[in-house]
Amino acid sequence: MDEIPTLFLHNHNIFKDLIPQELDIVKKFLKMTEADTGQVIFKQGSAAESMCLVLSGELEVMKTAKDGSLVKIATIGDGQSVGEMALVDGMVRSATVRASMLTTIVVLKRDQFDEILRQYPRIAAKLMKGIARHISINLRKTSDQLMSLMMPMT
């Protein structure tokens, strides 16, 4: 498979604070792979061991409803990511993610992130700041969406 484009990484919130030399180091810890249509990337309740960035294609994020059915809650497209919390909290997956078409993803496993932390603590600090920023932005969006669904209090 081709090399992961540096500009692709630099344009993402998680990696945007890294200088080119730092991005080159981080790229050594990333793996690019393809997911076929319908392939499950993460399963709700399973161990959270990696995050993914979509280079091309599309992922569906689904949660299990009370009746056991899967409900689509989000679509992750080109340049977006999913699973960032896995690098931070190591808890189980909060949703199922599957490819809705042939999708090229870039994967960072938690053990690889931990290796960056050991070998390159300054780079890891920048990545953690980027992850925090990214999660914060997503939380603000979710909060706004929730507010738009709530009834006004009188």
N, CA, C and O atoms as a DFTB+ gen file, in Angstrom:
616 C
 N C O
     1  1       0.839      -1.184       0.000
     2  2       0.000       0.000       0.000
     3  2       0.882       1.244       0.000
     4  3       2.011       1.204       0.489
     5  1       0.383       2.329      -0.536
     6  2       1.146       3.567      -0.623
     7  2       1.438       4.146       0.760
     8  3       0.886       3.711       1.771
     9  1       2.320       5.136       0.768
    10  2       2.666       5.822       2.007
    11  2       1.522       6.738       2.434
    12  3       0.800       7.279       1.597
    13  1       1.368       6.902       3.738
    14  2       0.347       7.788       4.292
    15  2       0.738       9.228       3.967
    16  3       1.845       9.655       4.293
    17  1      -0.165       9.983       3.325
    18  2       0.165      11.368       2.963
    19  2       0.365      12.257       4.200
    20  3      -0.495      12.308       5.080
    21  1       1.488      12.944       4.256
    22  2       1.789      13.832       5.376
    23  2       0.751      14.938       5.487
    24  3       0.330      15.273       6.595
    25  1       0.330      15.512       4.364
    26  2      -0.659      16.597       4.396
    27  2      -1.979      16.119       4.987
    28  3      -2.647      16.867       5.701
    29  1      -2.359      14.879       4.696
    30  2      -3.582      14.299       5.262
    31  2      -3.512      14.338       6.785
    32  3      -4.470      14.750       7.440
    33  1      -2.396      13.916       7.347
    34  2      -2.246      13.920       8.803
    35  2      -2.208      15.343       9.342
    36  3      -2.887      15.662      10.318
    37  1      -1.417      16.191       8.709
    38  2      -1.259      17.562       9.206
    39  2      -2.581      18.319       9.251
    40  3      -2.750      19.207      10.086
    41  1      -3.515      17.987       8.375
    42  2      -4.817      18.671       8.337
    43  2      -5.792      18.177       9.397
    44  3      -6.868      18.755       9.549
    45  1      -5.448      17.129      10.131
    46  2      -6.329      16.602      11.166
    47  2      -6.000      17.246      12.509
    48  3      -4.830      17.470      12.819
    49  1      -7.028      17.547      13.311
    50  2      -6.847      18.186      14.623
    51  2      -5.803      17.498      15.500
    52  3      -5.045      18.164      16.204
    53  1      -5.765      16.188      15.457
    54  2      -4.868      15.443      16.346
    55  2      -3.402      15.673      15.993
    56  3      -2.549      15.698      16.880
    57  1      -3.107      15.840      14.723
    58  2      -1.720      15.908      14.262
    59  2      -1.259      17.312      13.864
    60  3      -0.091      17.503      13.526
    61  1      -2.154      18.286      13.900
    62  2      -1.830      19.588      13.308
    63  2      -0.738      20.375      14.035
    64  3      -0.166      21.297      13.454
    65  1      -0.435      20.035      15.292
    66  2       0.630      20.737      16.020
    67  2       2.017      20.172      15.737
    68  3       3.021      20.743      16.164
    69  1       2.076      19.055      15.019
    70  2       3.365      18.424      14.752
    71  2       4.070      19.067      13.560
    72  3       3.440      19.389      12.553
    73  1       5.357      19.244      13.684
    74  2       6.155      19.742      12.565
    75  2       6.431      18.554      11.635
    76  3       6.270      17.407      12.051
    77  1       6.847      18.804      10.379
    78  2       7.048      17.710       9.419
    79  2       7.937      16.564       9.919
    80  3       7.635      15.397       9.670
    81  1       9.018      16.883      10.613
    82  2       9.910      15.835      11.106
    83  2       9.195      14.954      12.140
    84  3       9.415      13.744      12.185
    85  1       8.342      15.564      12.967
    86  2       7.588      14.805      13.965
    87  2       6.524      13.939      13.288
    88  3       6.284      12.807      13.708
    89  1       5.893      14.467      12.250
    90  2       4.921      13.675      11.496
    91  2       5.590      12.448      10.869
    92  3       5.013      11.361      10.840
    93  1       6.804      12.639      10.373
    94  2       7.537      11.504       9.788
    95  2       7.787      10.413      10.829
    96  3       7.709       9.225      10.518
    97  1       8.085      10.814      12.052
    98  2       8.287       9.841      13.132
    99  2       6.973       9.120      13.435
   100  3       6.946       7.894      13.537
   101  1       5.893       9.874      13.578
   102  2       4.591       9.289      13.911
   103  2       4.137       8.328      12.814
   104  3       3.558       7.282      13.107
   105  1       4.395       8.676      11.563
   106  2       3.971       7.819      10.448
   107  2       4.544       6.412      10.554
   108  3       3.936       5.460      10.064
   109  1       5.700       6.267      11.184
   110  2       6.311       4.941      11.356
   111  2       5.478       4.049      12.278
   112  3       5.613       2.826      12.249
   113  1       4.626       4.656      13.089
   114  2       3.815       3.914      14.047
   115  2       2.384       3.681      13.539
   116  3       1.587       3.022      14.206
   117  1       2.069       4.212      12.384
   118  2       0.733       4.089      11.811
   119  2       0.695       2.967      10.782
   120  3       1.708       2.624      10.173
   121  1      -0.488       2.406      10.603
   122  2      -0.670       1.361       9.594
   123  2      -1.852       1.750       8.719
   124  3      -2.920       2.103       9.220
   125  1      -1.651       1.680       7.398
   126  2      -2.733       1.950       6.462
   127  2      -3.273       0.617       5.973
   128  3      -2.509      -0.283       5.623
   129  1      -4.602       0.495       5.950
   130  2      -5.236      -0.740       5.525
   131  2      -6.576      -0.437       4.869
   132  3      -7.075       0.685       4.953
   133  1      -7.157      -1.439       4.216
   134  2      -8.462      -1.273       3.592
   135  2      -9.488      -2.119       4.332
   136  3      -9.200      -3.218       4.807
   137  1     -10.700      -1.566       4.412
   138  2     -11.828      -2.284       4.995
   139  2     -12.874      -2.465       3.909
   140  3     -13.264      -1.504       3.247
   141  1     -13.324      -3.692       3.729
   142  2     -14.348      -3.987       2.727
   143  2     -15.718      -3.518       3.211
   144  3     -15.937      -3.337       4.409
   145  1     -16.626      -3.326       2.275
   146  2     -17.996      -2.947       2.598
   147  2     -18.577      -3.925       3.614
   148  3     -18.532      -5.139       3.415
   149  1     -19.123      -3.389       4.702
   150  2     -19.728      -4.214       5.740
   151  2     -18.770      -4.717       6.801
   152  3     -19.202      -5.260       7.818
   153  1     -17.470      -4.544       6.579
   154  2     -16.482      -5.026       7.549
   155  2     -16.575      -4.233       8.843
   156  3     -16.583      -3.002       8.822
   157  1     -16.644      -4.938       9.975
   158  2     -16.690      -4.295      11.286
   159  2     -15.270      -3.922      11.693
   160  3     -14.368      -4.759      11.692
   161  1     -15.092      -2.659      12.037
   162  2     -13.790      -2.149      12.470
   163  2     -13.690      -2.245      13.992
   164  3     -12.694      -2.728      14.529
   165  1     -14.739      -1.778      14.680
   166  2     -14.856      -1.859      16.135
   167  2     -16.230      -2.432      16.456
   168  3     -17.193      -2.183      15.731
   169  1     -16.323      -3.193      17.532
   170  2     -17.603      -3.721      17.982
   171  2     -17.906      -3.169      19.371
   172  3     -17.069      -3.233      20.271
   173  1     -19.105      -2.630      19.535
   174  2     -19.522      -2.082      20.819
   175  2     -19.282      -3.115      21.920
   176  3     -19.659      -4.279      21.783
   177  1     -18.647      -2.675      23.017
   178  2     -18.375      -3.552      24.143
   179  2     -17.041      -4.275      24.079
   180  3     -16.616      -4.867      25.071
   181  1     -16.367      -4.239      22.924
   182  2     -15.072      -4.913      22.807
   183  2     -13.953      -4.017      23.345
   184  3     -14.152      -2.824      23.573
   185  1     -12.793      -4.605      23.540
   186  2     -11.639      -3.850      24.032
   187  2     -11.270      -2.754      23.045
   188  3     -11.222      -2.981      21.836
   189  1     -11.013      -1.574      23.570
   190  2     -10.647      -0.427      22.731
   191  2      -9.134      -0.356      22.630
   192  3      -8.455       0.016      23.587
   193  1      -8.605      -0.718      21.454
   194  2      -7.158      -0.815      21.319
   195  2      -6.570       0.038      20.212
   196  3      -5.361      -0.004      19.982
   197  1      -7.411       0.827      19.508
   198  2      -6.876       1.643      18.423
   199  2      -7.848       2.735      18.029
   200  3      -9.019       2.722      18.407
   201  1      -7.335       3.679      17.260
   202  2      -8.168       4.699      16.624
   203  2      -7.928       4.620      15.127
   204  3      -6.907       4.094      14.684
   205  1      -8.871       5.144      14.345
   206  2      -8.763       5.117      12.881
   207  2      -9.039       6.487      12.296
   208  3      -9.877       7.238      12.795
   209  1      -8.328       6.796      11.239
   210  2      -8.596       7.971      10.422
   211  2      -9.005       7.472       9.047
   212  3      -8.405       6.537       8.516
   213  1     -10.026       8.095       8.471
   214  2     -10.496       7.685       7.148
   215  2      -9.725       8.467       6.094
   216  3      -9.852       9.687       5.989
   217  1      -8.928       7.750       5.320
   218  2      -8.202       8.365       4.207
   219  2      -9.142       8.532       3.021
   220  3      -9.151       9.573       2.365
   221  1      -9.933       7.493       2.752
   222  2     -10.961       7.573       1.711
   223  2     -12.032       6.536       2.014
   224  3     -11.739       5.448       2.509
   225  1     -13.270       6.888       1.712
   226  2     -14.382       5.984       1.965
   227  2     -15.273       6.507       3.064
   228  3     -15.368       7.713       3.289
   229  1     -15.938       5.565       3.759
   230  2     -16.920       5.984       4.748
   231  2     -17.157       4.877       5.781
   232  3     -17.260       3.698       5.445
   233  1     -17.238       5.290       7.030
   234  2     -17.548       4.380       8.127
   235  2     -18.870       4.794       8.756
   236  3     -19.185       5.982       8.828
   237  1     -19.649       3.803       9.215
   238  2     -20.888       4.061       9.945
   239  2     -20.633       3.779      11.421
   240  3     -20.011       2.778      11.774
   241  1     -21.119       4.671      12.276
   242  2     -21.038       4.479      13.721
   243  2     -22.426       4.108      14.202
   244  3     -23.388       4.839      13.961
   245  1     -22.537       2.966      14.888
   246  2     -23.845       2.477      15.311
   247  2     -23.813       2.083      16.785
   248  3     -22.805       1.597      17.297
   249  1     -24.940       2.307      17.447
   250  2     -25.093       1.910      18.847
   251  2     -26.227       0.909      18.936
   252  3     -27.165       0.942      18.139
   253  1     -26.135       0.030      19.902
   254  2     -27.177      -0.963      20.121
   255  2     -28.303      -0.340      20.935
   256  3     -28.081       0.185      22.026
   257  1     -29.518      -0.405      20.387
   258  2     -30.697       0.122      21.068
   259  2     -31.173      -0.874      22.132
   260  3     -30.691      -2.006      22.196
   261  1     -32.111      -0.443      22.956
   262  2     -32.636      -1.307      24.019
   263  2     -33.224      -2.597      23.469
   264  3     -33.165      -3.638      24.122
   265  1     -33.797      -2.531      22.256
   266  2     -34.396      -3.733      21.663
   267  2     -33.363      -4.621      20.960
   268  3     -33.723      -5.645      20.379
   269  1     -32.081      -4.235      21.011
   270  2     -31.020      -5.028      20.423
   271  2     -30.670      -4.660      18.995
   272  3     -29.698      -5.180      18.448
   273  1     -31.435      -3.781      18.381
   274  2     -31.152      -3.368      17.009
   275  2     -30.017      -2.347      16.980
   276  3     -29.764      -1.655      17.965
   277  1     -29.344      -2.265      15.842
   278  2     -28.286      -1.275      15.665
   279  2     -28.869       0.000      15.074
   280  3     -29.597      -0.043      14.083
   281  1     -28.544       1.130      15.686
   282  2     -29.020       2.428      15.222
   283  2     -27.815       3.244      14.771
   284  3     -26.869       3.438      15.534
   285  1     -27.850       3.720      13.534
   286  2     -26.756       4.539      13.002
   287  2     -26.815       5.911      13.650
   288  3     -27.839       6.592      13.589
   289  1     -25.710       6.313      14.272
   290  2     -25.678       7.612      14.942
   291  2     -24.751       8.616      14.275
   292  3     -24.821       9.813      14.555
   293  1     -23.881       8.131      13.390
   294  2     -22.948       9.045      12.719
   295  2     -22.331       8.369      11.502
   296  3     -22.326       7.145      11.372
   297  1     -21.813       9.211      10.622
   298  2     -21.045       8.763       9.464
   299  2     -19.693       9.451       9.532
   300  3     -19.608      10.661       9.743
   301  1     -18.648       8.676       9.351
   302  2     -17.283       9.191       9.389
   303  2     -16.721       9.101       7.972
   304  3     -16.606       8.012       7.410
   305  1     -16.373      10.255       7.400
   306  2     -15.892      10.292       6.023
   307  2     -14.436      10.710       5.912
   308  3     -13.699      10.752       6.898
   309  1     -14.047      11.015       4.689
   310  2     -12.654      11.391       4.384
   311  2     -12.132      12.444       5.358
   312  3     -12.765      13.475       5.584
   313  1     -10.968      12.159       5.925
   314  2     -10.306      13.118       6.807
   315  2     -10.798      13.090       8.240
   316  3     -10.240      13.786       9.087
   317  1     -11.824      12.307       8.538
   318  2     -12.354      12.239       9.901
   319  2     -11.786      11.025      10.624
   320  3     -11.188      10.143      10.009
   321  1     -11.982      10.995      11.933
   322  2     -11.448       9.895      12.729
   323  2     -12.488       9.361      13.699
   324  3     -13.522       9.980      13.949
   325  1     -12.176       8.192      14.234
   326  2     -13.048       7.544      15.209
   327  2     -12.175       6.704      16.136
   328  3     -11.161       6.147      15.714
   329  1     -12.575       6.618      17.393
   330  2     -11.868       5.769      18.343
   331  2     -10.757       6.435      19.115
   332  3      -9.945       5.760      19.747
   333  1     -10.711       7.764      19.073
   334  2      -9.627       8.487      19.749
   335  2      -9.598       8.221      21.258
   336  3      -8.530       8.175      21.869
   337  1     -10.776       8.047      21.846
   338  2     -10.831       7.827      23.295
   339  2     -10.074       6.565      23.701
   340  3      -9.613       6.459      24.838
   341  1      -9.942       5.611      22.783
   342  2      -9.229       4.369      23.081
   343  2      -7.779       4.632      23.467
   344  3      -7.208       3.904      24.279
   345  1      -7.186       5.662      22.891
   346  2      -5.792       5.976      23.200
   347  2      -5.658       6.614      24.575
   348  3      -4.580       6.610      25.170
   349  1      -6.765       7.162      25.073
   350  2      -6.736       7.899      26.333
   351  2      -7.220       7.047      27.505
   352  3      -6.538       6.934      28.523
   353  1      -8.412       6.444      27.350
   354  2      -9.020       5.803      28.513
   355  2      -8.940       4.277      28.529
   356  3      -9.080       3.678      29.595
   357  1      -8.722       3.636      27.394
   358  2      -8.604       2.187      27.351
   359  2      -9.855       1.429      27.747
   360  3      -9.789       0.227      28.004
   361  1     -10.985       2.099      27.801
   362  2     -12.235       1.431      28.158
   363  2     -12.771       0.670      26.945
   364  3     -12.172       0.712      25.870
   365  1     -13.888      -0.018      27.116
   366  2     -14.462      -0.769      26.009
   367  2     -15.102       0.185      24.996
   368  3     -15.401       1.338      25.309
   369  1     -15.300      -0.310      23.801
   370  2     -15.900       0.480      22.723
   371  2     -17.323       0.882      23.079
   372  3     -18.103       0.075      23.585
   373  1     -17.646       2.136      22.810
   374  2     -18.986       2.647      23.111
   375  2     -19.925       2.511      21.918
   376  3     -21.117       2.795      22.034
   377  1     -19.401       2.081      20.777
   378  2     -20.224       1.929      19.573
   379  2     -19.578       0.912      18.643
   380  3     -18.408       0.559      18.792
   381  1     -20.363       0.454      17.688
   382  2     -19.867      -0.404      16.621
   383  2     -19.566       0.475      15.417
   384  3     -20.337       1.382      15.102
   385  1     -18.463       0.216      14.747
   386  2     -18.087       0.972      13.552
   387  2     -17.844      -0.026      12.434
   388  3     -17.113      -1.002      12.603
   389  1     -18.472       0.231      11.279
   390  2     -18.253      -0.653      10.132
   391  2     -18.141       0.182       8.864
   392  3     -18.638       1.305       8.786
   393  1     -17.478      -0.396       7.881
   394  2     -17.297       0.280       6.593
   395  2     -18.599       0.187       5.796
   396  3     -19.174      -0.892       5.651
   397  1     -19.053       1.329       5.284
   398  2     -20.263       1.324       4.455
   399  2     -19.916       1.221       2.974
   400  3     -20.803       1.120       2.125
   401  1     -18.626       1.249       2.671
   402  2     -18.097       1.066       1.313
   403  2     -16.631       0.694       1.475
   404  3     -16.113       0.702       2.592
   405  1     -15.961       0.371       0.388
   406  2     -14.529       0.114       0.471
   407  2     -13.865       1.370       1.044
   408  3     -13.999       2.460       0.488
   409  1     -13.157       1.207       2.148
   410  2     -12.620       2.353       2.883
   411  2     -11.155       2.131       3.227
   412  3     -10.782       1.071       3.728
   413  1     -10.333       3.129       2.959
   414  2      -8.926       3.090       3.355
   415  2      -8.798       3.830       4.673
   416  3      -9.174       4.996       4.787
   417  1      -8.261       3.136       5.667
   418  2      -8.113       3.732       6.990
   419  2      -6.654       3.719       7.422
   420  3      -5.859       2.882       6.994
   421  1      -6.334       4.667       8.277
   422  2      -5.025       4.749       8.911
   423  2      -5.256       4.443      10.387
   424  3      -6.069       5.092      11.045
   425  1      -4.541       3.457      10.897
   426  2      -4.773       2.963      12.251
   427  2      -3.585       3.295      13.152
   428  3      -2.426       3.112      12.779
   429  1      -3.908       3.788      14.351
   430  2      -2.906       3.957      15.405
   431  2      -3.365       3.107      16.581
   432  3      -4.389       3.388      17.204
   433  1      -2.603       2.076      16.874
   434  2      -2.932       1.193      17.997
   435  2      -2.429       1.812      19.293
   436  3      -1.450       2.559      19.304
   437  1      -3.116       1.487      20.386
   438  2      -2.748       2.054      21.680
   439  2      -1.329       1.656      22.073
   440  3      -0.603       2.477      22.634
   441  1      -0.913       0.423      21.796
   442  2       0.451       0.033      22.156
   443  2       1.483       0.813      21.345
   444  3       2.580       1.081      21.835
   445  1       1.143       1.176      20.114
   446  2       2.040       2.013      19.305
   447  2       2.074       3.439      19.866
   448  3       3.131       4.070      19.910
   449  1       0.914       3.938      20.293
   450  2       0.868       5.255      20.926
   451  2       1.711       5.247      22.205
   452  3       2.446       6.197      22.475
   453  1       1.602       4.170      22.988
   454  2       2.404       4.063      24.212
   455  2       3.901       4.044      23.895
   456  3       4.712       4.571      24.656
   457  1       4.254       3.434      22.765
   458  2       5.661       3.417      22.342
   459  2       6.131       4.830      21.968
   460  3       7.253       5.220      22.291
   461  1       5.271       5.588      21.290
   462  2       5.596       6.995      20.997
   463  2       5.814       7.740      22.313
   464  3       6.749       8.530      22.445
   465  1       4.947       7.481      23.273
   466  2       5.053       8.130      24.585
   467  2       6.404       7.827      25.241
   468  3       7.026       8.715      25.824
   469  1       6.854       6.573      25.144
   470  2       8.139       6.199      25.748
   471  2       9.331       6.796      24.989
   472  3      10.263       7.327      25.594
   473  1       9.285       6.701      23.670
   474  2      10.436       7.127      22.871
   475  2      10.468       8.625      22.575
   476  3      11.539       9.228      22.493
   477  1       9.293       9.215      22.416
   478  2       9.196      10.612      21.983
   479  2       8.155      11.347      22.830
   480  3       7.085      11.689      22.326
   481  1       8.455      11.597      24.113
   482  2       7.451      12.197      24.998
   483  2       6.933      13.568      24.535
   484  3       5.769      13.893      24.772
   485  1       7.768      14.363      23.887
   486  2       7.293      15.677      23.406
   487  2       6.279      15.524      22.282
   488  3       5.294      16.260      22.222
   489  1       6.519      14.577      21.399
   490  2       5.565      14.313      20.317
   491  2       4.269      13.770      20.915
   492  3       3.177      14.166      20.507
   493  1       4.394      12.868      21.874
   494  2       3.209      12.291      22.519
   495  2       2.389      13.374      23.216
   496  3       1.159      13.334      23.196
   497  1       3.064      14.334      23.828
   498  2       2.348      15.433      24.491
   499  2       1.552      16.248      23.468
   500  3       0.414      16.642      23.728
   501  1       2.153      16.495      22.314
   502  2       1.443      17.220      21.259
   503  2       0.252      16.404      20.750
   504  3      -0.812      16.960      20.478
   505  1       0.430      15.091      20.623
   506  2      -0.667      14.232      20.185
   507  2      -1.796      14.233      21.211
   508  3      -2.968      14.312      20.843
   509  1      -1.450      14.144      22.495
   510  2      -2.476      14.164      23.541
   511  2      -3.242      15.479      23.528
   512  3      -4.460      15.494      23.702
   513  1      -2.538      16.573      23.325
   514  2      -3.207      17.871      23.233
   515  2      -4.149      17.871      22.027
   516  3      -5.269      18.374      22.113
   517  1      -3.702      17.316      20.921
   518  2      -4.540      17.229      19.727
   519  2      -5.756      16.344      19.943
   520  3      -6.852      16.670      19.486
   521  1      -5.569      15.225      20.637
   522  2      -6.691      14.337      20.942
   523  2      -7.687      15.054      21.846
   524  3      -8.895      14.988      21.622
   525  1      -7.178      15.737      22.867
   526  2      -8.061      16.486      23.780
   527  2      -8.847      17.546      23.015
   528  3     -10.049      17.708      23.224
   529  1      -8.167      18.261      22.133
   530  2      -8.840      19.285      21.325
   531  2      -9.926      18.641      20.459
   532  3     -11.043      19.151      20.376
   533  1      -9.595      17.534      19.824
   534  2     -10.534      16.848      18.936
   535  2     -11.758      16.334      19.701
   536  3     -12.891      16.503      19.250
   537  1     -11.529      15.713      20.848
   538  2     -12.641      15.218      21.665
   539  2     -13.487      16.386      22.170
   540  3     -14.713      16.284      22.223
   541  1     -12.848      17.486      22.539
   542  2     -13.571      18.671      23.007
   543  2     -14.479      19.238      21.909
   544  3     -15.632      19.586      22.164
   545  1     -13.948      19.325      20.694
   546  2     -14.749      19.818      19.564
   547  2     -15.951      18.904      19.337
   548  3     -17.069      19.379      19.137
   549  1     -15.718      17.593      19.369
   550  2     -16.817      16.645      19.176
   551  2     -17.848      16.735      20.296
   552  3     -19.049      16.627      20.046
   553  1     -17.387      16.933      21.527
   554  2     -18.308      17.073      22.655
   555  2     -19.158      18.334      22.517
   556  3     -20.351      18.315      22.822
   557  1     -18.559      19.411      22.067
   558  2     -19.325      20.650      21.848
   559  2     -20.394      20.456      20.770
   560  3     -21.522      20.926      20.919
   561  1     -20.038      19.765      19.691
   562  2     -21.011      19.491      18.627
   563  2     -22.159      18.630      19.155
   564  3     -23.328      18.895      18.874
   565  1     -21.812      17.605      19.917
   566  2     -22.827      16.714      20.474
   567  2     -23.736      17.470      21.436
   568  3     -24.951      17.273      21.437
   569  1     -23.148      18.327      22.246
   570  2     -23.926      19.138      23.185
   571  2     -24.903      20.043      22.435
   572  3     -26.059      20.180      22.834
   573  1     -24.438      20.654      21.355
   574  2     -25.311      21.513      20.542
   575  2     -26.445      20.701      19.917
   576  3     -27.588      21.156      19.873
   577  1     -26.130      19.513      19.440
   578  2     -27.168      18.654      18.849
   579  2     -28.191      18.245      19.896
   580  3     -29.392      18.235      19.624
   581  1     -27.724      17.910      21.090
   582  2     -28.622      17.527      22.160
   583  2     -29.533      18.694      22.529
   584  3     -30.732      18.506      22.732
   585  1     -28.977      19.878      22.615
   586  2     -29.777      21.057      22.950
   587  2     -30.857      21.316      21.906
   588  3     -31.958      21.741      22.254
   589  1     -30.561      21.070      20.644
   590  2     -31.546      21.309      19.595
   591  2     -32.702      20.313      19.678
   592  3     -33.781      20.579      19.148
   593  1     -32.494      19.175      20.334
   594  2     -33.540      18.166      20.490
   595  2     -34.373      18.328      21.749
   596  3     -35.470      17.781      21.856
   597  1     -33.847      19.080      22.694
   598  2     -34.535      19.216      23.982
   599  2     -35.645      20.254      23.904
   600  3     -35.581      21.228      23.154
   601  1     -36.647      20.003      24.700
   602  2     -37.764      20.941      24.799
   603  2     -37.318      22.104      25.686
   604  3     -36.610      21.898      26.672
   605  1     -37.731      23.328      25.337
   606  2     -37.365      24.456      26.199
   607  2     -38.059      24.348      27.564
   608  3     -39.213      23.929      27.659
   609  1     -37.344      24.728      28.591
   610  2     -37.917      24.694      29.949
   611  2     -38.708      25.972      30.161
   612  3     -38.262      27.061      29.800
   613  1     -39.873      25.828      30.745
   614  2     -40.718      27.027      31.011
   615  2     -40.908      27.230      32.473
   616  3     -41.581      28.176      32.883
